[in-house]
């Protein structure tokens, strides 16, 4: 029930925002953009992406090409990644797009990376962006260590050892991360950075503010463009 309500709320937001912010017919006639899928982090849901969605729509994204993926934050990240795979396949089928862009926050970095590296995502993802991603784990995960997802997000877990072995940025996907020494949740904050990615230090931005910070938002949407 909760997921259905959240999905309805996201759909409603997109519909309203899209009617207010879609560009002119001439602009819409341009080559279609890759659909972008936003993936939230721990103790969160798709609604946290409302500010970023608004920026995407203002930049010319049709509402039909902007999505927010929801998953159970306590289940295994492998399970969540498999659900993301099905979701991506559904978006591609619905839109006719061959590839999508993924933008994640916090634990969403691990869900999306597992999909890209282990579930065929290198052939279906064009751009992958990580905001304060827990890409090499965080000691904050010890606070919820009873759950599978937090066990996997803890530094040096077997999940992370496998995920970060070999090439951290496989395939022809364009990878970029945004990180901050003021994060406060990703410890150490350098955990977000990936070898082979464009790693961007955004200055002093706390963990949740990555979702609303204007400079970060502009950089993300501009990069997707």
C-alpha positions, 0 to 999 in steps of 0.5 A: 500500500505504501509503495502504491501511494508513493508511486501515485504521489510521484506520478501526480507530481510529474504530471503537475510539474510537467504541465507547468514546465514543459518547453515549447512544441519546437523544443520538444521536437528535438531528439528525445533525451535518454529517460532519467531514473532517480534512485534514492538512498537509505531511510528514504523514498522517491519523493526526495527527488522532487527538487531534482525532477523539477530541475529536469522538467525546467531543463526540457525533459518531458515528464514521460522521461523522468522516473523515480525508482522505489525499493525496500531499503532493508532488503538485500541490495542484490534483490533491489538491483534485480528489481531495478533491472526490471524497472529499467527494462519497463522504462525502456519498453515504455519509452522506446529508448535503448538506454537510460541515465541513472542518478542515485543518492547514498545507498542508491549508489550500490543498488545502481552499481550492482545492476550496471556491473553484474546484471547487464546494465553496461548495455542499457545505461548511458550515464551514471551519476552518484550524489554522496554515494556509499560506493566504498561503504560507510561506517554509518551502516553500523547503526542499522547493521541488523538489516541486510542492506546495511550489512552490505553497505558496511566498509569491507563487506563481502558485497563491497569487496566484490563490487569494487574488485577489478574495474570500478567503472565498467563498460562505456557508461559515463560515470560521475560522482559528487562528494563533500567533506561536510557530508556527515553520513558517508564516512569516510566521505571519500568513499563516494569517489570511483576510479575512472569516474569524474569525481566532483568535490562540491564544497561543504554540503551535508548529506541530505542537502545534495538533493536540494542544493542548487549548484549540485542540481544544476551540475547534475542536470547540465551533465545529463544534457 
